[in-house]
Amino acid sequence: MVSLLGVGMMATKLYRYTTDKNNVYTVRLDEALGGNPIFGFTPAVDPMPDSLPRKMKMRCIGAHQVGGAKYRYYPVGKATASVLTMPLPFIHKGVQWTLRRFKPEYS
């Protein structure tokens, strides 16, 4: 299982990541990220044995905080996620972010 946690303890849950080839894997994410529909993850409600292969990296976006100095990468659960097509900036955890970079998945 892939874990994307920052510093400190965060509540995490299992979510589904869909690859560009439509393979579905289970990943563990911070609830605020996985539960935010703009990132395209869906909750893992049933046990699924397939976790993301170790060498595979999820697609992600690089975002810059509006009016601030923070830069952060966010994983994106589906190629059709609204964060990739919505007007910018987007809001996550009450902070406005502007999309700066897209990194495709790779293995």
Phi, psi and omega in degrees: 000136178270135179240128179243081183245143175271200180286139178092175181270130177232153176286128180238157176216169177269137180226165178260134174248129180252122182284173177295339178263013179066024170277142183246131180230157177266134176227152177257125182227159169303133181303323181295331179274304182296328180276355179274113187299339182293339181272353171079019176268152175240144181298144176270098185268342178236152180297133178225120187289337186279112173260163182302128179303144185306319184277352181274134177249132180292152172296150180207168176241149171259131183228145179249135179293129178292124179075013181221184184253359184283144174228134185215148173261136177239131174289152181236122189288331180219151178294343181260012182302142184294337179297337180275344184236348185282159175296146181262160357282166174250162182244131175222126183054039176077007181244138177275135181231146176246132179292128181243334187204147173240130177244117179291162177290156176204161178224000000 
